[in-house]
């Protein structure tokens, strides 16, 4: 591990030297690549430098202890030694986590698709609430949210909604939200006061670039039409809506949220790329049974990951056994504690798997 850390430290210093060269910013692609690598290495390098300092503090304290005869000074040196040892041990664990293999999609933006499941109108209402929860969470982090597709019902619910979150590291955080979310509460339409259980599904897909997925134009049929539903001037009077049909997979994308046909077409193709990339990822995922076992949950879209119990004001994440009694805050976007716990459990599982390997 430490040989690798030394190599990374040398590489970091090389990067800093390259970034300091005159005219490096003239080549935008190279400059972006160097900055990305430098940013990725910085946390590891900082932790490793702290670790080396702690090890040096240990050596210094031991050396002074050997030479010191005054008992009061020796006691102080022993305390400093213990502090340095604890710090070094903590940093060593941190470095092991930082060196874990990184998901290549972690830095990507995400496309999130929420669909109402069992529960009829109540499921659609809950889907709209979960959508708002994610919007609040994303905005709280300074991320941008852009709606791509919606299928609304008249009472404020959503049968389905698809939206993009643009922000640094969005996928590294949001990927833990994929799965089935269950709500337990008394619906507004329930006259008998009985608690109902409804479900929605959440799919989180990394935004795919042209290099990730190549779409053959012959494989896609493009239809244009007038948008349906509520709309302002021009929305329902021009052929602005776009529908894509991908022949090989049968995927159909419909985009009508923008007034411009070109904008809707771009959104539709972005969503199609994401879905095709997600299919490719899922196929690779399914083929790697051991990887599936090492992750938090199975990664299966049909897996029930969380329950929101309104009568008791609690949220339970079933993958990690975490229960919080702050449902109101969670529904307003305060989900960081849940996500942090998922990240920690995921890292621990990966570290245990890596440590078990010969």
VENLIN-V538156 format. One record per residue. N is the residue number from 1. PHI is phi in radians with two decimals (NA if undefined). NEAR is the number of other ideal C-beta (glycine too) atoms within 10 Angstrom. Layout:
BEGIN
N/PHI/NEAR + N/PHI/NEAR
END
This chain:
BEGIN
1/NA/9 + 2/-1.29/11 + 3/-1.11/7 + 4/-1.13/12 + 5/-1.11/19 + 6/-1.12/12 + 7/-1.11/10 + 8/-1.18/17 + 9/-1.12/16 + 10/-1.09/10 + 11/-1.11/14 + 12/-1.08/20 + 13/-1.16/12 + 14/-1.12/12 + 15/-1.08/19 + 16/-1.08/13 + 17/-1.18/9 + 18/-1.13/14 + 19/-1.19/14 + 20/-1.55/8 + 21/-1.24/9 + 22/-1.10/6 + 23/1.37/7 + 24/-1.09/13 + 25/-1.32/13 + 26/-1.18/8 + 27/-1.68/11 + 28/-1.02/8 + 29/-1.14/7 + 30/-1.16/12 + 31/-1.08/15 + 32/-1.11/11 + 33/-1.12/11 + 34/-1.12/19 + 35/-1.11/14 + 36/-1.13/11 + 37/-1.14/16 + 38/-1.09/16 + 39/-1.13/12 + 40/-1.18/15 + 41/-1.42/19 + 42/-0.93/12 + 43/-1.06/12 + 44/-1.19/18 + 45/-1.12/19 + 46/-1.09/12 + 47/-1.15/19 + 48/-1.18/24 + 49/-1.12/14 + 50/-1.11/16 + 51/-1.08/20 + 52/-1.08/16 + 53/-1.15/14 + 54/-1.09/19 + 55/-1.13/16 + 56/-1.18/12 + 57/-1.07/17 + 58/-1.12/18 + 59/-1.07/11 + 60/-1.11/14 + 61/-1.13/21 + 62/-1.13/12 + 63/-1.13/11 + 64/-1.21/15 + 65/-1.09/14 + 66/-1.11/8 + 67/-1.63/7 + 68/-1.66/15 + 69/-1.91/6 + 70/-1.21/9 + 71/-1.14/8 + 72/-1.15/8 + 73/-1.18/12 + 74/-1.11/13 + 75/-1.13/11 + 76/-1.14/14 + 77/-1.14/20 + 78/-1.12/12 + 79/-1.15/11 + 80/-1.11/16 + 81/-1.11/18 + 82/-1.10/12 + 83/-1.09/14 + 84/-1.15/20 + 85/-1.14/15 + 86/-1.11/11 + 87/-1.12/17 + 88/-1.11/19 + 89/-1.13/12 + 90/-1.13/14 + 91/-1.20/20 + 92/-1.11/16 + 93/-1.14/11 + 94/-1.09/16 + 95/-1.15/19 + 96/-1.07/14 + 97/-1.18/14 + 98/-1.12/19 + 99/-1.53/17 + 100/-1.07/13 + 101/-0.98/7 + 102/-1.67/11 + 103/-1.14/13 + 104/-1.09/10 + 105/-1.59/18 + 106/-0.98/15 + 107/-1.49/16 + 108/-1.37/23 + 109/-1.22/23 + 110/-2.23/27 + 111/-1.99/28 + 112/-1.93/24 + 113/-2.12/21 + 114/-1.96/25 + 115/-2.28/19 + 116/-1.19/26 + 117/-1.96/17 + 118/-1.24/13 + 119/2.22/19 + 120/1.05/16 + 121/-1.07/18 + 122/-1.11/22 + 123/-1.15/24 + 124/-1.15/24 + 125/-1.13/23 + 126/-1.18/27 + 127/-1.04/30 + 128/-1.14/21 + 129/-1.21/16 + 130/-1.17/22 + 131/-1.02/22 + 132/-1.11/15 + 133/-1.04/19 + 134/-1.21/23 + 135/-1.08/16 + 136/-1.08/16 + 137/-1.11/22 + 138/-1.10/23 + 139/-1.12/14 + 140/-1.11/13 + 141/-1.62/15 + 142/1.40/8 + 143/-1.57/21 + 144/-1.73/12 + 145/-2.04/17 + 146/-2.31/14 + 147/-1.29/14 + 148/-1.95/22 + 149/-2.55/18 + 150/-2.45/17 + 151/-2.36/16 + 152/-1.66/16 + 153/-1.98/15 + 154/-1.13/6 + 155/-1.74/11 + 156/1.67/11 + 157/-1.70/19 + 158/-2.35/23 + 159/-1.17/18 + 160/-2.78/17 + 161/-2.63/23 + 162/-2.18/25 + 163/-2.57/20 + 164/-1.87/22 + 165/-1.95/24 + 166/-1.86/14 + 167/3.14/17 + 168/-1.08/13 + 169/1.30/14 + 170/-1.02/25 + 171/-1.18/21 + 172/-1.05/18 + 173/-1.74/23 + 174/-1.30/25 + 175/-1.07/23 + 176/-1.34/25 + 177/-1.60/23 + 178/-1.17/20 + 179/2.44/23 + 180/-1.65/19 + 181/-1.87/22 + 182/-2.00/22 + 183/-2.05/24 + 184/-2.17/15 + 185/-2.94/19 + 186/-1.60/15 + 187/-1.12/18 + 188/-1.08/10 + 189/-1.48/11 + 190/-1.56/12 + 191/-1.43/8 + 192/-1.52/5 + 193/1.30/6 + 194/-1.48/8 + 195/-1.36/13 + 196/-1.93/16 + 197/-2.01/14 + 198/-2.23/23 + 199/-2.35/19 + 200/-2.37/26 + 201/-2.00/20 + 202/-2.11/21 + 203/-2.06/19 + 204/-1.97/22 + 205/-2.09/28 + 206/-1.17/24 + 207/-1.11/20 + 208/-1.74/24 + 209/-1.68/11 + 210/-1.01/9 + 211/-1.29/6 + 212/-1.38/17 + 213/-2.40/16 + 214/-1.79/8 + 215/-1.79/16 + 216/-1.36/9 + 217/-1.00/6 + 218/-1.19/7 + 219/-1.54/12 + 220/-2.18/17 + 221/-1.73/11 + 222/-1.96/12 + 223/-2.03/12 + 224/-2.03/13 + 225/-2.80/13 + 226/-1.37/13 + 227/-1.18/23 + 228/-1.94/11 + 229/1.49/11 + 230/-1.19/8 + 231/-2.86/16 + 232/-1.56/7 + 233/-0.99/8 + 234/1.39/11 + 235/-1.07/18 + 236/-1.74/15 + 237/-2.01/10 + 238/-2.25/14 + 239/-1.42/11 + 240/-1.68/24 + 241/-1.31/24 + 242/-2.24/25 + 243/-2.15/16 + 244/-1.90/19 + 245/-2.14/16 + 246/-1.68/17 + 247/-1.03/11 + 248/-1.07/10 + 249/-1.92/12 + 250/1.40/7 + 251/-1.19/15 + 252/-2.08/13 + 253/-2.06/23 + 254/-2.18/20 + 255/-2.24/25 + 256/-2.49/23 + 257/-1.32/19 + 258/-1.84/20 + 259/-1.31/15 + 260/-1.59/12 + 261/-1.08/18 + 262/-1.09/10 + 263/-1.13/14 + 264/-1.14/23 + 265/-1.13/19 + 266/-1.09/14 + 267/-1.11/22 + 268/-1.09/23 + 269/-1.20/18 + 270/-1.09/20 + 271/-1.21/24 + 272/-1.11/22 + 273/-1.03/20 + 274/-1.09/27 + 275/-1.20/21 + 276/-1.19/21 + 277/-1.13/20 + 278/-1.12/21 + 279/-1.05/14 + 280/-1.10/13 + 281/-1.14/16 + 282/-1.12/15 + 283/-1.12/9 + 284/-1.17/10 + 285/-1.09/16 + 286/-1.11/12 + 287/-1.34/9 + 288/-1.92/10 + 289/-1.04/9 + 290/-1.17/7 + 291/-1.10/14 + 292/-1.03/14 + 293/-1.19/11 + 294/-1.45/15 + 295/-1.63/17 + 296/-1.24/21 + 297/1.25/19 + 298/-1.68/14 + 299/1.44/17 + 300/-1.39/15 + 301/-1.13/17 + 302/-1.56/9 + 303/-1.35/14 + 304/-1.32/15 + 305/-1.81/23 + 306/-2.65/22 + 307/-2.14/18 + 308/-1.93/21 + 309/-1.78/18 + 310/-1.27/16 + 311/-1.02/10 + 312/-1.73/12 + 313/1.10/14 + 314/-2.17/16 + 315/-2.18/23 + 316/-2.16/17 + 317/-1.69/23 + 318/-1.30/16 + 319/-1.20/19 + 320/-2.07/18 + 321/1.19/9 + 322/-1.72/16 + 323/-2.18/13 + 324/-2.14/17 + 325/-1.83/11 + 326/-2.57/13 + 327/-1.02/18 + 328/-1.02/9 + 329/-1.16/14 + 330/-1.05/21 + 331/-1.16/18 + 332/-1.64/14 + 333/1.81/17 + 334/-1.50/17 + 335/-1.98/25 + 336/-1.07/13 + 337/-1.07/15 + 338/-1.17/19 + 339/-1.12/17 + 340/-1.04/13 + 341/-1.15/18 + 342/-1.15/22 + 343/-1.08/16 + 344/-1.09/13 + 345/-1.17/19 + 346/-1.11/20 + 347/-1.11/15 + 348/-1.10/13 + 349/-1.14/14 + 350/-1.16/17 + 351/-1.15/16 + 352/-1.10/10 + 353/-1.15/15 + 354/-1.14/13 + 355/-1.21/8 + 356/-1.34/7 + 357/-1.32/5 + 358/-1.19/2
END
